[in-house]
Structures are given as C-alpha cells and as structure tokens.
Amino acid sequence: MTKPHKYFLLLLLGLLLAAGSLISCENELDPIDRDTGIYGIYGALNLDDELNYIRVKDLKAEFTQAATDTIDATVTLENLESGAVQTLGSETLKWEDIYLHNFIVNGPIAPDTRYRVTATSLDGAEVAIETMTPTMPAPHILPINDDCYTPITITFDPSNGGTIVLRLGIQISFLFWRTEQVLQADPNTPEKITYTFTPREELRFIPGGFGDTRCYELRDDTFYIAYTHYGPGFYEKIENDPFDILASTDRLGALYQDTLTFPIDTSRVCPQDCQPDE
C-alpha cells in the first residue's frame, strides 16, 4: 500500500486543523451543563500519526483572553484494552481573541481498541469520553488483472461497525478521481464492508467528459483506491454535525487513511469494445 492520497489528507486536515482546531466524534456521554464548569473534550485520533491532539475547554470560562489563558485540567488517555494510561502534556494556541488548549497524545494509536479521555480539575471534578478505533484490515481485491467488463469486489474484513469513504482513480491524461462512495457494513454481514464495481462503468463517472473512454485508451492498467476508515459513529457525526470550535458537546473519534493500487487487463474486449456505446 502507498501513502494516503492528497485528497484525503486535505479533507482530514481541513476538518482536523481548520482554525487550529480538531474534529471529533460522537458524544457517548450526556450533554454537559456549562454552569458546572466541567470541560468540553474534542479530538480525532489518527492511527497514521505518532502525535495526536485533544482539545479541552473549560465550559464555564468566558470567551476572552484572560478567561482562557490557562486551564487547570489534568488530561489522560487510557487504552481500555491494555489498561495503559498516558498523562498528556499540553500546548496553547491563540485563536482570534481566545486561547485554545491542545493536549498531546504521543505514541501510536492501536486499531480496534477502545480509548477513554478523562479531564480532571484541581478540585477533583472530571469528565470522560470514550471512542472505538477502526480496524485496519488488509483490503482484499478480486479478481485481479481481469478485463474491464468483469466486476471487481473490494472487501474490508473485519470492520467493527466503522464507515469507509472510498474514491476510485484512473490515469487518462492524468490521474482522475470519481465522486466518493460512503460504505457501511450490510446488516446481514456486520463485520464486513464490501464494494463491487465494474471498471468500464466506473469510467462513466470520472469527471471531465471521459464517459466514452474505454479501458484500452487509459494511460496505464492501474486502478487507484484512496480511502478513509472511520471508527464506529465518527463519519456520521461529523457529516451531520460539523465541528464547532465554540460548542460545548464532547466529541471524540478515530480514523486512518490509505491508498492502494491494483491492475486490470486493458486489452480490447470484443464485442463490447468493437461497437459504440449505446
């Protein structure tokens, strides 16, 4: 497998780092009362990164520089499978007229693992939130190197209830990508996500007026798959409820990205390639 495609890096960096903030995931606790002064926790754990950032906000603090200059929280990340607990160091960022406090997760994030983030005040009040990371299964692609009219199935197994956002790309004059596909497990096979497509049909969806292009006209015989795998509930939350830097609801999630390639047989196929498309 190769490095993640730029499209997904831009998508995720736009979500994770816009205005110096992190995206996050589904709240698994009750909403927090701002008057209690307990914390809001926001974070996205990227399994590809050795450094991740979790934002913690005092919900009682006014939106001023003086009120947000410091935060008294001690923040920990616990791996609920192994029991390992990491106390997180922090850094302060200035955003417009307030300060933001990012707590740094240093080290790898394990796939298919539940994590808990806990923020504790000096007087012992605390709030915690949990998330499940996505699995990292090796995708299976069958058949390989068959002709352009043979259906191909990509399988991610196991998937643990996560969501995969996938794009297919091909080389024509240069690399083109079609519209993203949002994939989830079938209720009858909840641990497995599959996507079946026919290469010739995919060419019809490539932007730029290439609908009549045949596989034998491609620059090479390689198909590209760039995808992002989100932990359970993560994609749905950020898709329907975008991150708000001033919100008070806790959110935490996890994801990773990858790109892979596989060959197809681009030889002319007749009668399909010997007659015009209908």
N, C-alpha and C positions, 0 to 999 in steps of 0.2 A: 504494500500500500504506500501511497505517496503522501506528501504533506497536504493539509486541507486546502481546498480551492479558495482563491481570494474572495469569491462571492460570499462564502460562509464566514470568513474572517471579518469582512466588512459588516455583514449583518450582525454578527455577535458583538463585535467591538462597538458598533453603533448602539446596541442595546446595553452592553455592559459598562461602557465608558463615557457615554454621552453626558456632557456636563459634569464629568468626573464622577459619575455615579455608576452603580451596579444594578443590573436587572436582578430579578429574583423570582421566587416560585410561590406556589400555593400555600396559603396560610393554613397550618394544621392545628392552630390553637384558636381560642375565642378572641374576638377583637379586643384590643387593649384600650382601657379608659385613659384618655390623655391626662385627666386630673390626677391620676395616681403617680405620675412622674416616672413610670416604668418605661422601658426602652422599646423602640421600633428596631427591628433587625431586618436587613436586606442583604441578599448575597446570591451569587451564582458560582458554584464550584465547577471549574473546568478541569476535566480529567486529563487534558493535554498539558496543563500548566503546573509547574512546580510552585508558583506563587499565585494565591488567590486572595481576594479581598472581600471582607464582610463589613458593611456599613452599619453602625449602631448609632441611634439618635435618641436623645432624651426627649420624650414626648411632652414633657412639661416646660421645656425651655422655649422661650420666645425666639422668633426668627430675627435675632440681632447678633452682631459680632460678639458683644460682651457675654450674652447668654450662652452662646455656642462655642466659646473659645476653648473650653475644656469639657471633659466628660468623666464622670467618676466610675465608669463601668469597668469591671474585670470581665473579659470575654474569653470563653473556652470553646474549643471544638472537640467533641468526643466521637470516636468511632464506636458505635454501639455493638459492633460485632466483636472487636478485639478488646474493648474497654480502654483503649489508649486515649488520653486526654492531653490536648495541647493548649496552653495558655497563650493567647495571641498578643503580640506586640501591635502597636498602632502608629498611624501617621495621620496628620491633619492637613486637609485641603481647604482652600478658600474658594467658595462658590458664590458669586455675586456678593451679597452683604452678610453671609453667614459662614461658619466653619463646619466642615464635614469630617467625621472621624471614621477612618477605614482601619479595620483590624486585619492583620496579615496572617494568612494561612500559609505556612512554609513547609512544603513537602508534598508528596504525591497524594492524590485522592483515589481511593480504591473503587473499582466498579462494583455494581450490585451490592451496595453496602449502605446501611442507614447511618446517618450522622445527626448529631444534635449540637446546636449552637446555644450557649447559655450566656446571658449578660447579667451580672450581679452588681448591685450598687454597694456603696460603703456600709450602708445600714442593713445589708443582707437581703434586700428585696431583689427578686430575679425574674427573668422571663426566658423561656427556652422555646426553640422551634426545631423541628426535625425534617429531614428530607431523605429520600432514597435515590442513590445514584443510578444511572443507567448501566446496563450490562455492556460489555464490549465484545460481542460475538464476532468472529470472522465471517463476513458475508459469503454465502455460497451462491455461485452463479452457474446455472445450467440451462441449455448446453453452451459450450464454449466453441467458438470458431465455426459456427454453423451459418447457413445462408441468411440473407436479410429478411426472409419471409417466415422464418421459424421463431415461434415465441420463446422468449428467454425469461426465466424466473430468478429473481434475486431473493434470497431468504436470510433473515436475521433471526437466529435462534440460539439461546433464549433472549427474550426482550423485556421481561419482568413488568409489562404494562406501560412501557415508555412509548414515546412517539418519535418517528423518524421523518425528517423533512429532506427530500431527495430531489436532485436535479440530474438529468442526463445531458451529456455534451458530446458533440461530434466535431471533427475537423472538416470544414468545407474550404472556404478561402482562408479562414482562421477558426479558432475554437468558438463554437456557438453553444449556448445553453438554453434548454427549453424551460417552460414555467415549472416551478417547484411542485412536487407532489407530497402531500401530507399523508403519511402511512401509519396506521394503527393495527393492532392485532385483531384478527377475527374473533368474535366471542366463542366460536367453536374451537379455536386454537389459540388461547390467550397468551401463550408463551412464545408465539412465533409471529413475525411480521414478514409478509411476502409482497412482492411487486412483480407482475408479469407484463411484459410488453413485447411488441414486435418491432425490430429495428426500422423496417420500412415505414411503419405507421408513425414512429417517433419523429421521423424526418418531416412529417407534415406539420408538426407543432413547433419546429425550430423557427424563431423569428427571423425576419429579413427576406421573406419571399422565396424560401427554398422548398416549398411544398412539393414541387415536381422533381426534386433531386432524387436520384436513385443511388443506391449504395455503391455501385461501381464508379460513381462520379466523385466519391469522397476523396479527400487528400490522403487519408490512410485508413487502415482497417481497425482502428481503435475506437471504442466507445468509452466514455468517461462517466463516472458516477461520483458526485460530490454529495455528501450527506451530513446532517447533524442529528445526533441521537440525544433526545431529551429524557430525563428521568420522569417517572410517573407524575402526571399532572402539571408538569412545568410548561410545556409549549402551550397547552390550553389556557393556562393562567395568563401568560404574557401576551398571547394573541388576543384575548378578550378583555384584558385589563392591563394596559401598558403601564410600565413603571412610572411612578410619580415620586419625584425626589422629596416632596413635602408631605407625602401620605403617612398615615400612622399605622397601617396594617402591616404585620410581619409577613415577610416572604423569603423563601429560601429554595434554591433548586440546583440542579446539576446537569451537565451536558458534556459532549465532546464532538469533534468533527473529524472527518476523514475523506479522502478521495482515493478511488481505485479505478483501474482500467481493465478492460478485457477485449479480446479480438473478436471480430466477426469475419465471415468469408464474404468479401466484397465482389466476388466474381459475378458476372452477368447471369441471371437466372431467367430461363425461358419456360413457359410463355410470358411470365409476369413482366420481365424487362424487355420483351420483344414486341410489346404493344403499348400504346399510350394509356395513361391512367384515365379511368372513367371520370 
